Amino acid sequence: MRSNLKLVVNNPHNKIEEKHFFEKDELKIILDLYAKMVSEGSWKDYGLNISSKQVGFSVFRNAAENALYKICKNFKPKNKNLKYLITDTNGKILKNSYDLRILLKNTNWKKLQK
């Protein structure tokens, strides 16, 4: 028996460093879209960018080029509609929403492409 194990729940003295990333269901939505776009030949590669303010899933037409788009999740948005974003290579917001599924479903990726 291990007596040195302890379960701590909601202990305000236990400061656990917050780790920000996409949640499992969010990542599944993005990866499902990515698989669809790869099978269509539109996207070829992806990359992840993580900071203390947001996480981004960048998609590329070719690995040697700049990202076409970045699907971002803001951790502390100033406005609920800025929680999820689609940005271009320069960081310009192309579309935004409070709901990732709706944002990606309602985006016409062919029209966004240059």
Secondary structure, 3 states (H helix, E strand, C coil): CCCCCCCCCCCCCCCCCCCCCCCHHHHHHHHHHHHHHHHHCCCCEEEEEECCCEEEEEEECCCCCCCCEEEEEECCCCCHHHCEEEECCCCCEEEEECCHHHHHHCCCHHHHCC
